[in-house]
Amino acid sequence: MSINIIELLESILQLRIAEYLTESLGADSAAWQTQLIIDIVGVMVVSTFCLLIVLFLIWWERKVIARIQDRIGPNRVGRYGLLQSVADALKLMTKEDITPSGADKLAFNLAPLIIVIFALLMWAVMPFAPGLIGTNINVGLFYILAISSVSVVGLLLAGWGSNNKYALLGAFRSVAQLVSYEVPMVLALLIPILLAGTMSMQGLVVAQSTWYIIVVPLSAIIFLISALAELGRTPFDLLEAESEIVAGFHTEYSGMKFALFFLAEFINTLFMSGLFAAIYLGGWRGPGAVQYPLLGLIYFMIKMFFVYFILIWIRGTLPRVRIDQLLNFNWKFLVPLSLVLILMVATLDRLLAGRVSEPAYVGILLASNILLALIALEVARRHARRQRQEQEGIQLVPESSPEILQTAAH
């Protein structure tokens, strides 16, 4: 039961500290106690990272969007405005905690806790590096989808328990949006599962000898769009459309309770960035990552924050869509496209796997994805043009009749 300091430092650098402590301290009857302490410390480290990184994410997002909009952003509190998020957090913690009269106190107070707790639980199966994962269960991706669905309950509790019609309408709208976009998200994730042959998060990373964003880019795009809708971020931020329903499901929340909703949003956004990096960008894979796990952790962090930057870029660029556009885009475009993509990839994988070389396999799948994307865009373009013509009162005429088109133009 002795610990060598040099070996301890080496295990920290190799991200094997848990294994080293288990081998050093768990060789007696108290092995389960040692493992329990190690697990608790691991949970505290991941949870603390998720909670504290939000302060940086808020500052980073405000700075990037400010630059996109030709502004400076936070620059008063601390150097480069780095302490602005800390000041905002202190302000929220010291504000009065208000519960509306007539509100369901149990549902009202439980909703923000449910959303934050389940936002943190999803990180349990995130593969940060080789061997560095909370729990490597063989249905890790299914676990993520199951846990992420519980946030719908929190939103519904918040709107229902607030005793406010705007909050209730916002909750119903949120449930409609989140439940709808879970369908194309799950369908898009079935494709990496099909290619890797596993639902284990580590297994999905290990299986990517070629990043899946190169093999099946259309699946990655569908997942990214669905993730934006699940997160309630622009252009799908109808969950808190101020111009229509005040602030949506959290209209009546103030102080620290509002901060918990805000916190969960950023934790979920960072998690979806990490999930995209793990499934489509190879996760921790990179030169020397297997020999030096710390290098794998660095690769994963770079990829995760790169995806987060893309989400910030989208938020600062695109306008908000209407609720009818949001649902039509999901059920009439993304879901059929996802089904066709699954059928195509499954057929090609069955025909090509083990029969052609790896470059040929990747090239054929990539070409088929690009072809399907072009066909889908052409179908969407024709449908949009038909709708515009109907709205303008112009009779739709065949493209093969230039004389009729010329007469209609005159």
C-alpha positions as CSV (number, residue, x, y, z in Angstrom):
1,M,0.0,0.0,0.0
2,S,2.9,2.4,-0.7
3,I,2.9,5.2,-3.3
4,N,6.0,6.0,-5.3
5,I,6.0,9.8,-6.0
6,I,7.8,9.4,-9.4
7,E,5.4,6.7,-10.5
8,L,2.5,8.8,-9.3
9,L,3.7,11.8,-11.5
10,E,4.2,9.5,-14.4
11,S,0.7,8.1,-14.1
12,I,-0.7,11.7,-14.0
13,L,1.1,12.6,-17.2
14,Q,-0.1,9.4,-18.8
15,L,-3.7,9.9,-17.5
16,R,-3.5,6.6,-15.6
17,I,-3.7,7.9,-12.1
18,A,-6.9,6.1,-11.3
19,E,-5.4,2.7,-12.4
20,Y,-2.2,3.4,-10.5
21,L,-4.0,4.3,-7.2
22,T,-6.2,1.2,-7.6
23,E,-3.2,-1.0,-8.0
24,S,-1.3,0.7,-5.2
25,L,-4.0,1.1,-2.6
26,G,-6.6,-1.5,-3.6
27,A,-4.7,-4.7,-2.9
28,D,-6.4,-5.4,0.4
29,S,-9.9,-5.9,1.8
30,A,-10.7,-2.2,1.4
31,A,-10.4,-2.3,-2.4
32,W,-14.0,-1.3,-3.0
33,Q,-13.5,1.7,-0.7
34,T,-10.5,2.8,-2.7
35,Q,-12.4,2.5,-6.0
36,L,-15.4,4.4,-4.5
37,I,-13.1,7.3,-3.5
38,I,-11.5,7.4,-6.9
39,D,-14.9,7.4,-8.6
40,I,-16.1,10.2,-6.4
41,V,-13.0,12.3,-7.1
42,G,-13.4,11.6,-10.9
43,V,-17.0,12.8,-10.8
44,M,-16.1,15.9,-8.9
45,V,-13.3,16.7,-11.4
46,V,-15.5,16.4,-14.5
47,S,-18.4,18.2,-12.8
48,T,-16.2,21.1,-11.6
49,F,-14.6,21.4,-15.1
50,C,-18.1,21.6,-16.7
51,L,-19.3,24.2,-14.2
52,L,-16.2,26.4,-14.3
53,I,-15.6,26.3,-18.1
54,V,-19.0,28.0,-18.6
55,L,-17.5,31.2,-17.3
56,F,-14.9,31.1,-20.1
57,L,-17.5,30.0,-22.7
58,I,-19.8,32.9,-21.9
59,W,-16.9,35.4,-22.3
60,W,-15.7,33.7,-25.5
61,E,-19.2,33.7,-27.0
62,R,-19.8,37.3,-26.2
63,K,-16.4,38.3,-27.6
64,V,-16.8,36.4,-30.9
65,I,-20.4,37.5,-31.5
66,A,-19.3,41.1,-30.8
67,R,-16.6,40.9,-33.4
68,I,-19.0,39.4,-35.9
69,Q,-21.4,42.4,-35.3
70,D,-18.5,44.9,-35.4
71,R,-18.5,45.5,-31.7
72,I,-15.8,45.1,-28.9
73,G,-17.7,43.0,-26.4
74,P,-16.8,42.8,-22.7
75,N,-13.8,44.9,-21.9
76,R,-14.4,46.7,-18.6
77,V,-14.3,44.1,-15.9
78,G,-10.8,42.6,-15.7
79,R,-8.2,42.4,-18.5
80,Y,-10.0,42.0,-21.8
81,G,-13.2,41.7,-19.9
82,L,-12.3,38.2,-18.6
83,L,-14.0,38.8,-15.2
84,Q,-17.3,40.0,-16.7
85,S,-18.7,36.4,-16.5
86,V,-17.6,36.2,-12.8
87,A,-19.4,39.5,-12.1
88,D,-22.5,38.3,-13.8
89,A,-22.5,35.1,-11.8
90,L,-22.1,36.9,-8.5
91,K,-24.9,39.2,-9.5
92,L,-27.2,36.3,-10.2
93,M,-26.3,34.5,-7.0
94,T,-27.1,37.6,-4.9
95,K,-30.4,38.5,-6.6
96,E,-33.7,37.8,-4.8
97,D,-35.2,34.4,-5.3
98,I,-38.9,34.8,-6.3
99,T,-41.6,32.2,-6.5
100,P,-44.8,33.5,-8.2
101,S,-48.0,33.2,-6.3
102,G,-50.1,30.3,-7.5
103,A,-47.1,28.5,-8.8
104,D,-46.6,24.8,-8.2
105,K,-43.6,25.1,-5.9
106,L,-42.3,21.6,-6.3
107,A,-42.4,21.6,-10.1
108,F,-41.1,25.2,-10.2
109,N,-38.1,24.6,-8.0
110,L,-37.3,21.1,-9.3
111,A,-37.2,22.0,-13.0
112,P,-33.8,23.9,-13.1
113,L,-32.2,21.2,-10.9
114,I,-33.3,18.4,-13.3
115,I,-32.0,20.2,-16.3
116,V,-28.5,20.8,-14.8
117,I,-28.2,17.4,-13.2
118,F,-29.0,15.5,-16.5
119,A,-26.7,17.9,-18.4
120,L,-23.8,16.8,-16.2
121,L,-24.8,13.1,-16.3
122,M,-24.2,12.9,-20.1
123,W,-20.5,13.5,-19.6
124,A,-20.1,10.1,-17.8
125,V,-19.5,8.3,-21.2
126,M,-17.5,11.0,-23.0
127,P,-14.1,9.6,-24.2
128,F,-11.6,12.3,-23.4
129,A,-8.5,10.3,-24.2
130,P,-7.4,6.6,-24.5
131,G,-8.5,5.0,-21.2
132,L,-9.9,8.3,-19.9
133,I,-13.6,7.9,-19.7
134,G,-16.1,7.9,-16.9
135,T,-17.6,4.5,-17.7
136,N,-17.1,2.7,-21.0
137,I,-20.4,0.9,-21.4
138,N,-21.2,-0.9,-24.6
139,V,-24.4,1.3,-25.1
140,G,-22.8,4.6,-24.4
141,L,-24.4,6.5,-27.3
142,F,-27.8,5.0,-26.4
143,Y,-27.2,6.3,-22.8
144,I,-26.6,9.8,-24.1
145,L,-29.8,9.8,-26.2
146,A,-31.8,8.5,-23.2
147,I,-30.4,11.1,-20.7
148,S,-30.7,14.0,-23.2
149,S,-34.4,13.2,-23.6
150,V,-35.1,13.9,-19.9
151,S,-34.4,17.6,-20.4
152,V,-37.8,17.8,-22.0
153,V,-39.4,16.9,-18.7
154,G,-37.5,19.8,-17.0
155,L,-38.7,22.3,-19.5
156,L,-42.3,21.1,-19.2
157,L,-42.1,21.3,-15.4
158,A,-40.8,24.8,-15.6
159,G,-43.6,26.0,-17.9
160,W,-46.3,24.1,-16.1
161,G,-45.2,25.1,-12.6
162,S,-44.8,28.8,-13.3
163,N,-48.5,29.5,-13.5
164,N,-47.8,31.8,-16.4
165,K,-49.5,31.5,-19.8
166,Y,-46.4,32.6,-21.7
167,A,-44.2,30.1,-19.8
168,L,-46.7,27.4,-20.6
169,L,-46.8,28.2,-24.3
170,G,-43.1,28.4,-24.3
171,A,-42.9,24.9,-22.7
172,F,-45.3,23.4,-25.2
173,R,-43.3,24.9,-28.1
174,S,-40.1,23.6,-26.5
175,V,-41.4,20.1,-26.2
176,A,-42.7,20.1,-29.8
177,Q,-39.3,21.3,-31.0
178,L,-37.1,19.0,-28.9
179,V,-39.2,15.8,-29.5
180,S,-39.3,16.5,-33.2
181,Y,-35.6,17.0,-33.8
182,E,-34.7,14.0,-31.7
183,V,-35.9,11.9,-34.7
184,P,-33.4,13.1,-37.3
185,M,-30.7,13.2,-34.7
186,V,-31.2,9.5,-33.8
187,L,-31.4,8.6,-37.5
188,A,-28.2,10.4,-38.2
189,L,-26.4,8.7,-35.3
190,L,-27.5,5.3,-36.6
191,I,-25.1,5.7,-39.5
192,P,-21.8,5.9,-37.4
193,I,-23.2,3.0,-35.3
194,L,-23.7,1.0,-38.5
195,L,-20.2,1.7,-39.8
196,A,-18.4,1.1,-36.5
197,G,-20.6,-1.9,-35.4
198,T,-20.8,-0.6,-31.8
199,M,-22.6,1.9,-29.6
200,S,-19.6,2.3,-27.2
201,M,-18.2,5.8,-27.3
202,Q,-14.6,4.6,-27.1
203,G,-15.4,2.0,-29.8
204,L,-16.8,4.7,-32.1
205,V,-13.6,6.7,-31.7
206,V,-11.3,3.7,-32.2
207,A,-13.2,2.6,-35.4
208,Q,-12.5,5.9,-37.2
209,S,-9.4,5.1,-39.2
210,T,-10.9,7.8,-41.4
211,W,-13.0,10.4,-39.8
212,Y,-16.7,9.8,-40.3
213,I,-17.2,13.5,-41.4
214,I,-15.2,12.5,-44.5
215,V,-17.0,9.1,-45.0
216,V,-20.6,10.3,-44.3
217,P,-20.6,14.1,-44.3
218,L,-24.3,14.3,-44.8
219,S,-24.9,12.4,-41.6
220,A,-22.6,14.9,-39.8
221,I,-24.6,17.9,-41.2
222,I,-27.9,16.4,-40.2
223,F,-26.6,15.8,-36.7
224,L,-25.3,19.3,-36.4
225,I,-28.6,20.9,-37.5
226,S,-30.5,18.6,-35.2
227,A,-28.1,19.4,-32.3
228,L,-28.7,23.2,-32.9
229,A,-32.4,22.6,-32.6
230,E,-32.0,20.4,-29.5
231,L,-29.9,23.1,-27.8
232,G,-32.4,25.8,-28.7
233,R,-29.7,27.9,-30.4
234,T,-29.9,30.2,-33.4
235,P,-31.6,29.8,-35.8
236,F,-33.8,27.5,-33.7
237,D,-34.0,29.6,-30.6
238,L,-37.8,29.6,-30.5
239,L,-37.6,28.2,-26.9
240,E,-37.0,31.8,-25.7
241,A,-38.4,34.0,-28.5
242,E,-38.6,37.3,-26.6
243,S,-40.7,39.0,-29.3
244,E,-43.4,36.4,-29.1
245,I,-43.6,34.7,-25.7
246,V,-41.5,37.0,-23.4
247,A,-38.7,34.6,-22.5
248,G,-40.4,31.2,-23.0
249,F,-40.5,28.5,-20.3
250,H,-38.2,30.4,-17.9
251,T,-40.2,33.7,-17.9
252,E,-40.9,33.6,-14.2
253,Y,-37.4,32.5,-13.1
254,S,-34.9,35.0,-11.6
255,G,-31.6,34.9,-9.7
256,M,-29.9,31.6,-9.3
257,K,-32.7,29.5,-10.7
258,F,-32.5,31.4,-14.0
259,A,-28.7,31.0,-13.8
260,L,-29.1,27.2,-13.7
261,F,-31.1,27.2,-17.0
262,F,-28.3,29.4,-18.4
263,L,-25.7,27.1,-17.1
264,A,-27.4,23.9,-18.5
265,E,-27.6,25.6,-21.9
266,F,-23.8,26.1,-22.1
267,I,-23.0,22.7,-20.6
268,N,-25.2,21.0,-23.2
269,T,-23.7,23.1,-26.0
270,L,-20.2,22.1,-25.0
271,F,-21.2,18.5,-24.7
272,M,-22.8,18.4,-28.2
273,S,-19.6,19.9,-29.5
274,G,-17.6,17.1,-27.8
275,L,-20.1,14.5,-29.0
276,F,-19.7,15.8,-32.6
277,A,-15.9,15.7,-32.2
278,A,-16.0,12.2,-30.8
279,I,-18.3,10.7,-33.4
280,Y,-17.4,12.6,-36.6
281,L,-13.9,14.1,-36.0
282,G,-12.1,11.1,-34.6
283,G,-12.3,12.2,-30.9
284,W,-8.9,11.9,-29.3
285,R,-7.3,10.2,-32.3
286,G,-4.2,11.8,-33.7
287,P,-0.4,11.3,-34.1
288,G,1.0,9.8,-30.9
289,A,-2.3,9.8,-29.0
290,V,-2.1,6.1,-28.1
291,Q,1.4,6.3,-26.8
292,Y,0.8,9.6,-25.0
293,P,-2.8,9.8,-23.7
294,L,-2.2,13.5,-22.6
295,L,-1.7,14.3,-26.3
296,G,-5.0,12.6,-27.1
297,L,-6.7,14.8,-24.5
298,I,-5.3,17.9,-26.2
299,Y,-6.5,16.7,-29.6
300,F,-10.0,16.1,-28.2
301,M,-10.1,19.6,-26.6
302,I,-9.0,21.3,-29.8
303,K,-11.6,19.5,-31.8
304,M,-14.4,20.2,-29.3
305,F,-13.7,23.9,-29.0
306,F,-13.4,24.2,-32.8
307,V,-16.9,22.8,-33.1
308,Y,-18.1,25.1,-30.4
309,F,-16.6,28.0,-32.3
310,I,-18.7,26.9,-35.4
311,L,-21.8,27.0,-33.2
312,I,-21.0,30.5,-32.0
313,W,-20.4,31.6,-35.6
314,I,-23.8,30.2,-36.6
315,R,-25.5,32.0,-33.7
316,G,-24.0,35.3,-34.7
317,T,-24.9,35.0,-38.4
318,L,-28.3,33.4,-39.0
319,P,-31.7,34.9,-38.2
320,R,-34.5,33.0,-36.3
321,V,-36.9,30.9,-38.2
322,R,-40.7,30.6,-37.6
323,I,-42.2,27.7,-35.7
324,D,-44.0,26.4,-38.9
325,Q,-40.7,26.6,-40.9
326,L,-38.9,24.8,-38.1
327,L,-41.3,21.9,-38.0
328,N,-41.8,21.7,-41.8
329,F,-38.0,21.6,-42.2
330,N,-37.8,18.7,-39.8
331,W,-40.6,16.4,-40.8
332,K,-40.7,17.2,-44.6
333,F,-37.0,17.4,-45.3
334,L,-34.6,16.2,-42.6
335,V,-36.5,13.0,-41.6
336,P,-37.0,11.7,-45.1
337,L,-33.5,12.6,-46.0
338,S,-32.1,10.7,-43.0
339,L,-34.2,7.6,-43.9
340,V,-32.9,7.6,-47.5
341,L,-29.3,8.2,-46.2
342,I,-29.5,5.2,-43.8
343,L,-30.9,3.0,-46.6
344,M,-28.1,4.1,-49.0
345,V,-25.3,3.7,-46.5
346,A,-26.5,0.4,-45.2
347,T,-26.7,-1.0,-48.8
348,L,-23.3,0.3,-49.8
349,D,-21.7,-1.0,-46.6
350,R,-23.2,-4.4,-47.2
351,L,-21.9,-4.5,-50.8
352,L,-18.5,-3.0,-50.3
353,A,-17.3,-3.9,-46.8
354,G,-14.4,-6.4,-47.1
355,R,-14.6,-6.4,-50.9
356,V,-12.8,-3.2,-51.8
357,S,-9.8,-1.3,-50.4
358,E,-10.3,1.3,-47.6
359,P,-9.7,4.3,-49.9
360,A,-12.2,3.0,-52.5
361,Y,-14.7,2.3,-49.7
362,V,-14.4,5.8,-48.3
363,G,-14.5,7.4,-51.8
364,I,-17.7,5.6,-52.8
365,L,-19.5,6.5,-49.6
366,L,-18.3,10.1,-49.8
367,A,-19.4,10.4,-53.5
368,S,-22.8,8.9,-52.7
369,N,-23.3,11.3,-49.8
370,I,-22.5,14.3,-52.0
371,L,-24.8,13.1,-54.8
372,L,-27.7,12.6,-52.3
373,A,-27.0,16.1,-50.8
374,L,-27.2,17.7,-54.3
375,I,-30.4,15.8,-55.1
376,A,-32.0,16.9,-51.8
377,L,-30.9,20.6,-52.4
378,E,-32.5,20.5,-55.9
379,V,-35.7,19.1,-54.5
380,A,-35.8,21.8,-51.8
381,R,-35.0,24.5,-54.4
382,R,-37.9,23.4,-56.6
383,H,-40.3,23.2,-53.7
384,A,-39.3,26.7,-52.5
385,R,-39.7,28.2,-55.9
386,R,-43.1,26.6,-56.3
387,Q,-44.2,28.0,-52.9
388,R,-43.0,31.5,-53.9
389,Q,-44.9,31.4,-57.2
390,E,-48.0,30.3,-55.4
391,Q,-47.7,33.1,-52.9
392,E,-47.2,35.7,-55.6
393,G,-50.2,34.4,-57.5
394,I,-48.2,33.2,-60.6
395,Q,-49.3,30.1,-62.2
396,L,-46.7,27.4,-62.3
397,V,-45.6,26.6,-65.9
398,P,-43.4,23.9,-67.3
399,E,-39.7,24.7,-67.7
400,S,-39.7,23.1,-71.2
401,S,-42.0,25.9,-72.6
402,P,-39.9,29.0,-73.1
403,E,-42.6,30.6,-75.2
404,I,-45.1,30.4,-72.3
405,L,-42.5,31.7,-69.8
406,Q,-41.8,34.7,-72.2
407,T,-45.5,35.5,-72.5
408,A,-46.0,35.3,-68.7
409,A,-43.0,37.6,-68.2
410,H,-44.5,40.2,-70.6
